[in-house]
Amino acid sequence: MTIMEKARSGIITEEMKLLSKIENIPADVIKRRIAEGRIIIPGNLKRRDHQEVKLVGIGEGLFTKVNVNIGTSTLVTNIDMEIEKAKVAVKYGTDTIMDLSTGGNLDEIRRKLMDVSPIPFGTVPIYQTYIEVAKKRGSPVYMTEDDILNTIEKHLKDGVDFMTIHAGIRLEHILKLKSLKRVAGIVSRGGAILAAWMLYNNKENPLYTNWDYILELFHEYDGIISIGDALRPGAIHDAHDYFQMAEMITVAELVKRAWEANVQVMVEGPGHVPLNEIAANIRLEKALCKGAPYYVLGPLPTDVAAGYDHIASAIGAAIAAATGADLICYLTPAEHLGLPNAEQVKEGLIAAKIAAHAGDIIKLGDKAKKLDLEMSIARAKLDWEKMFKLMYDPEKAKKIRSQFGPVQLSSCTMCGSLCVYLILEKFLKED
């Protein structure tokens, strides 16, 4: 039985009980929302057998989670660097991690990264199919349906917990690209791969036509399908155009069919979206997909922040989280520029975590504000050790505090002896 089947049978599993304690939500509420598809718990049965993986819940009423993407490229293949990135991501508190590798021995890279990532682990199997078929047959347009499905099954057998499956992009959508122009075209790698395949072969998306079989595979391993946003906008001028909306309508159909098969799913989106349209996008996904967890890339509210896209995306992510987004996919300072290094992974992750928490203050209220209250009390007491413990990056904070040498007072070097708490200290002391 999948965890969704157990929930629908009225069974409260140990995972549900533990998640109840972590999230401070009654276990029966978690059970009901899993049964309805509004909460998912990643955990491939194969992986559970040989590796202890952090329990993470994603969905309605839970803290907003953050995902980190790592992986080689066709130009930069350094497995040691990718392992370092994975370790940095785990150290600084990512909730999930995805391997987007396209260069090197993809099976070896995936398995090594999983070994150092004791958290839910995701992949995009169409990348591997594309790379391997291009090498074997000269062009990826010669992919067969079996090539694609066999790669998905291989990843499931390896224990991958969730996978991006771009099943919502349809041949009819692609045929309209020539007449309905887009500023940025198709910016999803998976989307571009499948669009090229469909145009060359004049056939429907094999991930869509084989959806029922894909559901059987994921049911067997209790894996999670992350329905890819192949037609997400890559420019704010493309936001909520025909292509994005047409794909989302198809995705809503696929969500319904997955739930009928007792398979857990989440939905990906929305890419580049102006600030005033982000909240509407979240509400639209929740309405069309009946509360299925929403996994958002960014969203990026501007196209001109290269080098600082982690900041731009954090602005969008805070609004998305506050409105109901469930999983935030970080962006790094290297977005649109190159493959990120370990330090840029850290910067992107922390920016996304701050955004997720800022959104949770609105979405979850006092449950999320508890940390802010603790920090404020520690600041008022000039309790630096407590403050450092509550920070996302204590090492960086300590370095900044001492950047001009040892601090002689209990304040910081910004205000020094004019620190408000030092000025009022003797007058506000309790008797």
Secondary structure as the mmCIF struct_conf table of DSSP 4:
data_model
#
loop_
_struct_conf.conf_type_id
_struct_conf.id
_struct_conf.beg_label_comp_id
_struct_conf.beg_label_asym_id
_struct_conf.beg_label_seq_id
_struct_conf.end_label_comp_id
_struct_conf.end_label_asym_id
_struct_conf.end_label_seq_id
HELX_RH_AL_P HELX_RH_AL_P1 ILE A 3 ARG A 8
TURN_TY1_P TURN_TY1_P1 SER A 9 GLY A 10
HELX_RH_AL_P HELX_RH_AL_P2 GLU A 14 GLU A 23
TURN_TY1_P TURN_TY1_P2 ASN A 24 ASN A 24
HELX_RH_AL_P HELX_RH_AL_P3 ALA A 27 GLU A 36
TURN_TY1_P TURN_TY1_P3 GLY A 37 GLY A 37
BEND BEND1 ARG A 38 ARG A 38
STRN STRN1 ILE A 39 ILE A 40
HELX_RH_AL_P HELX_RH_AL_P4 LEU A 45 ARG A 48
TURN_TY1_P TURN_TY1_P4 ASP A 49 HIS A 50
STRN STRN2 ILE A 58 GLY A 59
TURN_TY1_P TURN_TY1_P5 GLU A 60 GLY A 61
BEND BEND2 LEU A 62 LEU A 62
HELX_LH_PP_P HELX_LH_PP_P1 PHE A 63 THR A 64
STRN STRN3 LYS A 65 ILE A 70
BEND BEND3 THR A 74 LEU A 75
HELX_RH_AL_P HELX_RH_AL_P5 ILE A 79 LYS A 91
TURN_TY1_P TURN_TY1_P6 TYR A 92 GLY A 93
BEND BEND4 ASP A 95 ASP A 95
STRN STRN4 THR A 96 ASP A 99
BEND BEND5 GLY A 103 GLY A 104
HELX_RH_AL_P HELX_RH_AL_P6 LEU A 106 ASP A 115
TURN_TY1_P TURN_TY1_P7 VAL A 116 VAL A 116
BEND BEND6 ILE A 119 ILE A 119
STRN STRN5 PHE A 121 THR A 123
HELX_RH_AL_P HELX_RH_AL_P7 PRO A 125 ARG A 137
BEND BEND7 GLY A 138 GLY A 138
HELX_RH_3T_P HELX_RH_3T_P1 PRO A 140 TYR A 142
HELX_RH_AL_P HELX_RH_AL_P8 GLU A 145 ASP A 158
TURN_TY1_P TURN_TY1_P8 GLY A 159 GLY A 159
STRN STRN6 PHE A 162 ILE A 165
BEND BEND8 GLY A 168 GLY A 168
HELX_RH_AL_P HELX_RH_AL_P9 LEU A 171 LEU A 175
TURN_TY1_P TURN_TY1_P9 LYS A 176 SER A 179
BEND BEND9 LEU A 180 LEU A 180
BEND BEND10 VAL A 183 ALA A 184
HELX_RH_AL_P HELX_RH_AL_P10 ARG A 189 ASN A 201
TURN_TY1_P TURN_TY1_P10 ASN A 202 ASN A 202
HELX_RH_AL_P HELX_RH_AL_P11 PRO A 206 THR A 209
TURN_TY1_P TURN_TY1_P11 ASN A 210 ASN A 210
HELX_RH_AL_P HELX_RH_AL_P12 TRP A 211 TYR A 221
TURN_TY1_P TURN_TY1_P12 ASP A 222 ASP A 222
STRN STRN7 ILE A 224 ILE A 227
TURN_TY1_P TURN_TY1_P13 ALA A 230 LEU A 231
BEND BEND11 GLY A 234 ALA A 235
HELX_RH_3T_P HELX_RH_3T_P2 ILE A 236 ASP A 238
TURN_TY1_P TURN_TY1_P14 ALA A 239 HIS A 240
HELX_RH_AL_P HELX_RH_AL_P13 TYR A 242 GLU A 260
TURN_TY1_P TURN_TY1_P15 ALA A 261 ASN A 262
STRN STRN8 VAL A 265 HIS A 272
HELX_RH_AL_P HELX_RH_AL_P14 LEU A 275 LEU A 288
TURN_TY1_P TURN_TY1_P16 CYS A 289 GLY A 291
STRN STRN9 TYR A 294 LEU A 300
BEND BEND12 PRO A 301 PRO A 301
BEND BEND13 ASP A 303 ASP A 303
TURN_TY1_P TURN_TY1_P17 ALA A 306 GLY A 307
HELX_RH_AL_P HELX_RH_AL_P15 ASP A 309 THR A 323
TURN_TY1_P TURN_TY1_P18 GLY A 324 GLY A 324
STRN STRN10 LEU A 327 CYS A 329
HELX_LH_PP_P HELX_LH_PP_P2 TYR A 330 TYR A 330
TURN_TY1_P TURN_TY1_P19 PRO A 333 LEU A 337
BEND BEND14 GLY A 338 GLY A 338
HELX_RH_AL_P HELX_RH_AL_P16 ALA A 342 LEU A 364
TURN_TY1_P TURN_TY1_P20 GLY A 365 GLY A 365
HELX_RH_AL_P HELX_RH_AL_P17 ASP A 366 ALA A 380
TURN_TY1_P TURN_TY1_P21 LYS A 381 LEU A 382
HELX_RH_AL_P HELX_RH_AL_P18 TRP A 384 LEU A 390
BEND BEND15 MET A 391 TYR A 392
HELX_RH_AL_P HELX_RH_AL_P19 PRO A 394 ARG A 401
TURN_TY1_P TURN_TY1_P22 SER A 402 PHE A 404
BEND BEND16 GLY A 405 GLY A 405
BEND BEND17 GLN A 408 SER A 411
TURN_TY1_P TURN_TY1_P23 THR A 413 CYS A 415
HELX_RH_3T_P HELX_RH_3T_P3 GLY A 416 LEU A 418
HELX_RH_AL_P HELX_RH_AL_P20 VAL A 420 LEU A 428
#
